């Protein structure tokens, strides 16, 4: 469950986009998915966590920063899945969506940081606001 199946979930819920899953051997730090919709190209890095920390591999944050400087559109999608427990609280299946320029702060502070978040949707993929997500990605 390295990306909590986010790639397939995005492809299912935004089927009109042309999606390309990116293999890890393409280049250091390259995000998991490239998409194009309504003439707008964008990149999405998929992450999963059961807590609040978000871990990036070497080069991923720098990749976002370089692509943004070149005028690209990048995003970080974090699926937070946690089962209920006395220390964990209620169970959740959330999507947190960030612009790529928040990656460095997201890595440092996790989901509880004060970086701007595009949206947080809960109760699983079928209930996430895909219309809003689609509009954000394609700008």
C-alpha positions, -999 to +999 in steps of 0.1 A: +000+000+000+028+024-009+004+051-023-029+036-009-040+030-044-044+067-051-032+064-087-061+040-096-086+061-076-077+093-094-079+075-128-113+060-119-128+093-106-113+116-133-116+094-163-116+122-189-080+131-180-052+115-199-032+098-172+003+084-173+016+065-143+053+072-139+077+044-131+103+049-104+132+046-129+122+077-149+142+101-128+149+110-092+120+127-075+096+125-104+060+123-091+038+092-094+014+105-120+012+129-149-022+141-161-037+163-188-072+176-188-088+205-207-054+214-222-037+217-188-009+194-178-003+186-141+018+163-119+006+145-088+027+129-061+007+103-041+014+097-004-002+077+023+000+080+061-019+066+091-008+095+113+002+131+106+037+127+091+042+128+054+075+112+041+092+122+009+119+103-009+152+120-018+147+145-046+109+147-045+106+181-029+133+196-051+116+182-082+084+200-073+103+232-067+122+230-100+090+222-120+071+251-104+100+275-112+096+264-148+059+272-148+046+237-141+015+226-121+023+201-093+003+187-065+007+164-035-022+141-027-021+125+007-044+097+017-047+094+055-061+061+065-064+052+102-083+026+120-101+035+152-084+031+186-081+046+221-050+066+212-058+072+175-094+083+179-120+077+152-113+058+120-107+079+089-101+076+051-092+112+040-077+129+010-056+160+017-046+179-015-018+204-016-001+225-042+035+213-050+050+245-035+038+233-001+059+200-003+089+213+017+067+225+046+045+194+044+076+173+047+088+193+077+055+198+096+032+170+083-005+174+079-008+194+112+014+222+098+001+256+089+007+253+051-023+261+029-043+230+019-065+230-012-090+206+005-096+178+029-122+152+021-132+123+043-153+091+044-135+074+015-129+080-022-166+077-032-174+107-011-144+129-020-154+160-040-141+149-074-157+178-093-137+202-072-105+181-073-108+179-112-112+217-114-082+224-092-059+200-111-068+213-145-069+249-133 
